[in-house]
Amino acid sequence: MERTKILVTGGAGYIGSHAVVELYEAGFQPVIIDNFSNSRESALRGIEEILGVKVPLHRIDCNDAEALRAVFAEEGSLHGVIHFAASKAVGESMQKPLEYYQNNVGSLLTLLQVMREFGVEALVFSSSCTVYGVPDALPVTEQTPTKKANSPYGATKQMCEDILRDVANAPDNTLRTILLRYFNPIGAHASAKIGELPLGVPQNLIPYVTQTAAGMREQLTINGNTYDTPDGTNIRDYVHVVDLAKAHVVAVQRLLDQKGETVETFNVGTGRGNSVLEVVQAFERATGQQLNYKIGPARPGDVPAIYADVTKSVETLGFRTSASLEEALASSWKWQLALKG
Ligand SMILES: NC(=O)c1ccc[n+]([C@@H]2O[C@H](COP(=O)([O-])OP(=O)(O)OC[C@H]3O[C@@H](n4cnc5c(N)ncnc54)[C@H](O)[C@@H]3O)[C@@H](O)[C@H]2O)c1
């Protein structure tokens, strides 16, 4: 039987590569688009080694409408799209706002245009808990009002969400969309053949932790310990990337089954908040490594604490994460060792 084709933009990236694996294992035929602006071909080799097959790849930019049309035409029957492709560094977005708006908002507009031309009517969009800004109450539900974003990156995610809701609400709309608001993805595939690629100095906690444990960095700096949290360090909801990838399979299936509203939003997290110090301790427990760390100044723009209420994704999507924090951290460590080796 022919597999149902799903286009995965940004499929060579961190989350996209894991989603490609989960899609294929669930019986779909993923087709990757990537311009390798923040990934490497080695991710494709990793995917191939895990699955034992080559996944079709189109090396194009999602802002290039003609190139996108050529992919849609060549692939024929695409049943849906997962749009991961975006620029994602919050700090960099402050330096290069125009590039961020172009790449994140511009690429979505181009993609939507081409999807409409080719009658492709199912879209899963990568949103982020950054849309909540600094929430008034925790945990955040999908009903928690969004606040003005702290960065151009966060603003692009809010704008993309607004665009998708407006499109869905237009009278002649035929597009069905699921917006997944990711919390903090960590970890790597159990095979350690794909994972998060460290390009430059890591901006996220876990690559910093694993690189410090591996001796590539002298010391982990914890950004502030005077936040209004039990131990003073930031609290986040760390979700294993394989769990997150599986949420996309569930979302795609829901769209293809034509269940639910034309546009739906779901938090994807564990529902647990862990502080930076708890992560450090969990990493030490999970790996037996001792971490050299110090407390540094708080980073401007960091939200003190955020974690997800996952009631809606459990009850409506039937999706629940399964990995513990320790399991996720152990997989990050295994990936770090594989990268080193
Ligand atoms: N990683 C996180 O912490 C996190 C949290 C919330 C939301 N997200 C969102 O999830 C999505 C995937 O994130 P990720 O962590 O896998 O990032 P990533 O950078 O690893 O993956 C993105 C991929 O898209 C590609 N890409 C970027 N712009 C492109 C373009 N114009 N055309 C074609 N390919 C392009 C990059 O080369 C890369 O392979 C992004 O939309 C990101 O904003 C990520």
The ligand as an ORCA input file, in Angstrom:
! r2SCAN-3c Opt
* xyz 0 1
  N      14.097     23.988     19.654
  C      13.307     24.729     20.411
  O      13.630     25.003     21.571
  C      11.964     25.198     19.885
  C      10.980     25.613     20.806
  C       9.753     26.057     20.318
  C       9.532     26.118     18.938
  N      10.518     25.727     18.077
  C      10.255     25.814     16.629
  O      10.328     24.523     16.085
  C      10.810     24.580     14.743
  C      11.993     23.635     14.593
  O      12.986     23.987     15.554
  P      14.352     23.203     15.677
  O      14.788     23.311     17.092
  O      14.228     21.865     15.048
  O      15.270     24.165     14.815
  P      16.431     23.800     13.753
  O      17.127     25.077     13.432
  O      17.235     22.658     14.238
  O      15.565     23.302     12.502
  C      15.015     24.190     11.569
  C      15.398     23.668     10.195
  O      14.799     24.507      9.210
  C      15.775     24.808      8.217
  N      15.361     26.091      7.650
  C      15.330     27.303      8.251
  N      14.849     28.234      7.408
  C      14.563     27.592      6.245
  C      14.032     28.009      5.000
  N      13.695     29.276      4.763
  N      13.862     27.083      4.029
  C      14.201     25.780      4.232
  N      14.712     25.335      5.400
  C      14.888     26.236      6.395
  C      17.109     24.829      8.942
  O      18.209     24.571      8.090
  C      16.917     23.690      9.951
  O      17.293     22.437      9.404
  C      11.127     26.042     14.483
  O      10.018     26.619     13.835
  C      11.288     26.613     15.868
  O      11.015     27.984     15.907
  C      11.718     25.262     18.520
*
